[in-house]
Amino acid sequence: MKKKIKKKTNSNQQSFFFEDYLKTNQKFRREKNNTINEDRIYLLFFSFFSLILIFSFKIIFISLQNPSYNESKNYSYNFNPVRNDIVDRNGILLSRNVTAYHAAIKPKLVKDKKKFLVKLKLVLPEIDSKKLFINLNQKKYFYLKKRLTDIEREKLWKLGEKGLIFEPFQTRVYPHANLYSHIIGQTDYDNYGISGVENYYDQYLRDKNNFDKPLRLSLDTNIQYLIQNELEEALKIFQAEGAASILMDSDNGEVLSLVSLPDFNINKREDLKDKAFMNKITKGVFELGSIFKTFTVALALEEKIVDTHTIINNIKKNMKCSVHKISDIKKFPESMTVEDILVQSSNIGTVKIAKKIGEKKYKDFLKDLNLFNSPKFELDEIGSPIPFKWNKCKLETISFGHGITTTPLQAAAAYAALINGGMLISPTLEKDKNNNVKFKRIISTETSKKIKKVLRKVVTDEKGTASLADIYGYNVSGKTGTSQYYDDESKNINTFISFFTVSGKNYILLVMLDDPQIAKNLIYNYRGIKIKGTRNEAGWNAVYSSGKIIEKIGPILAINNKEILYHHVVKKTN
């Protein structure tokens, strides 16, 4: 038998590889400790480097910011616009909300109050020093001045005083100041519209869902500027108390320009109580005189009572109607055609035509032209014609524009119907609003064509009253009106309603001068003859100014119309 051999073992041995493992483990620990130390160094270095980089970017960012950046951080104001923009038909900005500032003071942050007072007085000399000193010593926080201008804010900020606080808020600004004072209107301190377009479209302008769609008006800023300049020149030349005009597309009623002088800066919040500053085109109610003769002739033609060449006999210089006396300013032939009566503007001849029409038909026609009620328009500043009774002689006097009032806006719209083929348009300040509107027919296309020919002769005929508006290339036509104030016969209202054609489009232009005087030093070019003015009638002032306006705005309208036609053709082709 084989003997079993016993192996000797060490009772203290815990593991077969214990000794080797122990040595290896000690080496690993030394290497691991070295790696951890290096990682910590890298991590700390990276952390410090990142912090330095962040602070560097922050310092650079703050240094490049407007001073108002830090100021606004102290307040929880929302600077998203609370009101939409208003633009003209070409996208030119007319009204926008911007950030503005109030200046407030925290007295506890002011170290030297006397020195502080001196500094403030230099920047804002109008401040009450005594009141300011009391507030500095008694109040914890108060307003120095509200609604700072940019210049005032910059000057105050440069003082470097910690006690000055600039509170941001939203305000409405109007880049064109006076240019649209009677149209755009204003907002209150809480950004609610209180007048003009701002008031009429207040809900739309405050609706955040519309903020990507600015309110686009039908107005043209370039044309508005040129017309305003010409009317200001007319005020100087004819020493008039005021002037007004409206330019309108006779086919769709879009108003391209509306001017009323004197005007005012709508960036300044002033309480204007003087009636001279009212909107004469929409709010003013006037007797516009002989422009009503066109309505009389148009209705007679529409009813086929007369034709343009029908002869009206027994036209005397004076006629009696009840206790009233009606007369012409000059003697006319005793027999005149209907056309000549309108071209030469005979009161007596017009009365005879009106009597052939009759009171009922004439009253209904003026009602259809919307000359009795307040016009509908995108402004709340709208006038109402003065009501009257159809008593004795009312038909006779109204036929030539005496004893009836209306707003120039209504008169312009009525004339548009006479020359656009017979459709009564609705004047509008909103672009493309009337694109799909069906207008009411007032007269036939045939009558419209006849009236246009007669009104053209008012300008071209040697006996016409509007020769000074015959601007080459624009086919100008129209009717003059010279009348007295409804409540003051010592003052005149001189008006010329014209229409002219540019690149196939027809425009109505009404120009009115408020109590103009004779321009004794003005040299007129009257049919190629140089003469001085001696008469204070619409044909010598309102017509003259209209001609100057058409001459200036005609080229702009021509360019605009060609661009519109081009885009329309391209769009249709595509």
C-alpha positions, 0 to 999 in steps of 0.5 A: 500500500502506498503511504499517504503523504501529508502536506505541510501548511501554514496555519496563518496563511489566509489566501494562496495569493495573499502576499502578491495581492497585498503588494499589488494593492498597495501600489494601486492605491498609491497610483490612485491617490495620485490620479485623484489629486490631479483630477481635483486640481483640474476640476478646480482650475476649470471651475475658477476659469469658468467663473472668471469667463462668465463674469468677464462676459457679464461685465462686457455685456453690462458695459455695452448696455443702455443706462436704462438696462440696470434701472429697468431691472429694479421693476417688474414692468411688462414691456411687451407693447400694449398697443399696436402700430398704425401705418400709412398705405405704404407702411410708413409708421404713424404711431407706436408704443415706446419705453419712456421714463419718470424721474423719481427720488429716494432721499435716503440715498442722497448724501449731500442734499444741497449739492443735489438740489443745485445739480437738479436746478441746472438740469431742470430749471423749472422745478420748484426748489422749495417744494423739492427741498421739503420733499427731500427731507420729509418723503421716502420716495417721490416723483421729480418729473413724469414723462421725461424727454430723452434729453432730460433723462440723459442729463439726469443720468449723467449726474451720477446720483444714486438717489435718482430712480428712472421708472420705465413706462409705455407711452405713445409717440407720433413720428410726424407730430403735426402732420396727422393731428386731426386724424390719428388722435391721442391716447391717455396715460393708460394707453387707451384711445381718447380721440381720432383713429386711436379712439375709433380703433381702440379695441383693435389696437389693444388686441394682442392677437392683432400685433403682427398686423398693424392698422394700415390706413389709406393715407399717403404720408408723402401726399399729406406732407405736400398738401399741408405745405401748399395750404400753409402757403395759402394761409400766408398768401391770402391771410386766411384764418384757416384752411382744409382739404381732403383727397379721396379716390372717387371709386372706392372712397379711400382718403389719401389725405386730410388736412385741417389748419391750424394744426397741433403737435399730438406728442404734446398733451394740451387741452385745445379749446379754440374752435380754430383747431377743430377738424374742419373737414369732418367736424366743421359744418358750413354753407358751401355755396355754389357747389350745390348748383351741380346737384341741381343740374345733375338731378334735372338731367337724371329726371330728363327735365332738361338736357345740357343744351336746353335753353333757360329763358328770362334770367334776370339779375334779381328775382323776388321770392316771397319777402326775399330777394335773390340776385347774381353778383354780375349780370348774365344773358337773359337766355342761357343753356343749362350748361352755361348756367353751371359753368358761369355759376348763375344763381337765378338760372339755377333757381329756375331749373330747381323749380322745374324739378320740384321740392319733393324730388329735390329733397329726396335727392339730397337725402339720397346723397346723405347731405342731411345726416351725420356722415359715417367715418372712422373718427368720432369728431363728426359734425351734424348739418344744421336742421331746417324746415322746407318753408317758402323759398327754401327750394330756391335758396338751397338750389344754389347753396344758400340756407343749407349746411353740410360737412366738407366730407359729405360734399366730397363724397356726394361729388364722387358719386356724380363723377364715378358713374353714379355710385355713392361711395363711403369715405374711409380711412382704412386701406382696402376696407371698401374692396368688396362693398357694393355701393348704392346707385344715385344717378345713371352712368349717362348722367354722370358722363354729362356732368363730368363734361360740364364740370370740365368746362368750368375749368376750360371755358373762358367764362368758367370760374376755375381757370386757374386749376387747369393743370396740363395733363390731369384733366382737372374739372370741378365747381367753385363755391363762395359763401358767407359764414352761417352765423357771420356774414362778414366772413367768407368760406371759399371752396373748390371741389375738383376731380382729376385723372392720374394714370386712369384713376379719378380723384376728388380734391376739396380745398377750402379757405376760411375767410381769405383776403384779396392777395393784392401782390400775387401775380396770377397766370390767367390764361397766359396773361399776367394779372393781379388779383382784385376779387375775393372769390373761390376762383381766385384763391381756393382754385389757385391753391388746388392747382398748386396742389395737383401740380405737386401730387400728380407725379407721386400718384402717377408713380404709385398707380403704375407700381400698383398696376405692375404688381397686379399684372405680375400677381395675375400672371403668376 
